[in-house]
Structures are given as C-alpha cells and as structure tokens.
C-alpha cells in the first residue's frame, strides 16, 4: 500500500471513504471540498487522482488501470497513478493526491500542490516545442487569467523562435509580434486568442527545423560601433552569415543605445534593393518592435537571428523582374544621387506631410510610371517633406493598394501587394 507517515502540521488530510467501500481492483468517486476525486484500489496500493482527464475532461474513473498505469478511454492518455505524470505530452499531468490508510478509512491530502505558475510556463514551453496547439491554448488562457499580462508568454515564444530555427527570424515571429502589437487594443477576452495564434505560428514555423547555435561576441571591447557597422555591411555584401552575426552580437555588447544599433541594422538591411521580397526589412522592424515589448536584455539572440536573412536574401537588383521591361534599379540608383541635395533644400523649406500634398502624391505612387513616382518623391523632399512623412505617404498608398486589390487575383498576386505594404511599413517605422 502507498501509505505514508506524514506530519499533520505539513498535510491537510480529510476522510474520503471507508476501505470497505473500495474493494481490491475497484474504483470509487468522491466529492471533497469541490474536488471530484477518483480512488483506485490496485495491487500496488490505493491511489487518488483528479477525476477529470487534463486533456479534455473525460471522467478517469471510467478508464482502465493496469500495472499502475491509468488509461483514459477517450483519447488513450496514460498516467502514472503514483505521481499523476502523463506519458503523453499532449495530455498534461493529472493531479495526484497523497493517500494514507488509517483505522480502515481512506484519507486524502487536499493541500494545494506546488508552484502553479511554474507548471503553466513549463506546459507552454512543452506546447511550443512539440507544436501542440491545445497545450499552447490552455497554457496561455491560464497565464492571462492569472496575471492579465501577455508579456511573459510573448517572451517565451520570442526566445523559442530565435533559438530553435536555424534560419533565424521567420514569419512565425513576425505574426507573434504583430499580434502582441494589437494586444493593448483588444478586449480582455480576445487577448488570449491573439497570443494563442501568435505562439502557434512560432511553433509551426519552427517545427522540424534544427536549432540555431549562437555566435559569441568578439572578445574585449576594443572595436567601436562605427567600425562594427562597417564590418557588418561588408560581411552582408559578401554573404557571410557568421561574420555578420558576430558583428551584431558584438554591437549589442558594446552597450550602444538601441537607436544606434537600429541605425546599424537598418543600414545593412537596405544596402541592397528589397532584400528577400521585402521580408528582411520587415523582419528587422518586427524584431525591434518585439524588443520594445520583451526588453532589451533579449537583444543579442533576437537581432542575431536576422543575420542569415541579411546575408542570404535575394537581391532584387539581381532579378530579371526589376530589370525588365523597365530597369527599376537604374532609376533608383540615379535618384539616390539626388537625395542629399533634396534633403538639404527641404530642410530650408520645412513643410509638413499635409503641406507637400500627400493627396496629390499618393495617386502618383499608385500609378505605373516608375520614373514619375521617383520624381514626385524627390520633389516632395525638396519642398520640405520630412523623410518619415514621405515614408508614411508610401505606406498609406501601399495600404490603399491592398484595399483596392481585385479579389479575382491569384494568391501570389496578393503576396506581392502584401509584401509591398509590409516593406513600406517597415521603412516608415524605421
């Protein structure tokens, strides 16, 4: 029998039943202080567990016990009767209650079990690691019901996504960050759902991928941030992922302000045209938004996860679609030569986005004449439009393009409009 000698001061036992009510091999259900408890009398001892299967609530007293393993008859989850531990990660452990036999009666300890918060965190990590959406959902609901704060599950998802996907930052982390951005604007009852979908995206995006082994920062602190910035851009240029990553973590370790590190990262992400169909700059922007939520202490792994995308992303100046039938890259390169002068003239004019006429500029941006678009944007800068205001006008035009996009288009066409918007938004935010 699993009888125990337990100090009364440390335990809270209540009488559950007479041993005569529970013959060998039998089971019994009792209700004690709001707990519905299943009792099992086995050759190994008398055991008590919560009668609800932690997977989906099936009554465990209707299960089968063999060799001290309780099997639920609904989805065949299996539990060790000694501890309540589940052999199937998707099921979660069932609560087991200490039992003692005394004077022919069965006594059960109803004292609260261990650290419930730690258990919820562990279960959330289990769910993300094994891509178990039900486990993720139950853990997130419990955590938000407890604290109302989504930052803890967000940090767990962020840390997982940056460590367990060799290719680094992916669409899953972007989705998670987008939904975290929305949390303050959602009703309380919708916040858990948003976090659930974001964490499931991270789990799905990482599923089956090997982990990412992080580069250590350069030893010492001899290099300046300006030097590291130059090195990063050179390593990206020659597609050296490892060199780029070591520059990123070293830059963070210098103690530079987040704004200075962001300047370095965005410069490297825009040295080439529309890297990886716009994903690289979008991911970079989302990484900084994620750090705004999670804290700068995660900057090294989060920003380092971008390195592979910087170095290996497709460069649109090398693609046929950006060279033919119109050479967009040539138009851009010519325009870049005039930006400094346009900004200098604009500083003297100092007009707002409304004054330079966004309503007139947006239709031009939505047109099909690349040269006219570039000329109109340079003119706006010369007239005093601030770069951030101009970027905002472009992002607004990109949003309109999505709103007006014909539903008859194929999914790939929608992706083109979608990526244009996320890239334009990243430019505006950066």
Buried (B, 14 or more C-beta within 10 A) or exposed (E): EBEEEEEEEEBEBEEBBEBEBBEEEEBBBBEBEEBBBBBBBBEBBBBBBBBBBBBEEBBBBBBEBEEBBBBBEBEEBBBBBEEBEBEEBBBBBBBBBBBBBEEEBBBBBBEEEEEEEEBBBEBBBBBBBEBBBEBBBBBBBBBBEEEEEBBBBBBBBBBBBBBBBEBBBBBBBBBBBBBBBEBEEBEEEEBBBBBBBBBBBBBBBBBEEEEBEBBEBBEEEEBEBEEBBBBBBBBBBEBBBEBBBBBBBBBBBBEBEBEBBBBBBBBBBBBBBBBBBBBBBBBBBBBBBBBEBBEEEBBBBBBBBBBBBBBBBBBBBEBEEBBEEBEBBEBBEEBEEBEEEBBEBBEEEEBEBEEBBBEEBBEBBEEEEBEEBBBBBBBBBBBBBBBEBBBBBBBBBBBBBEEEBEEEEEEEEBEBBBBBBBBBBBBBBB
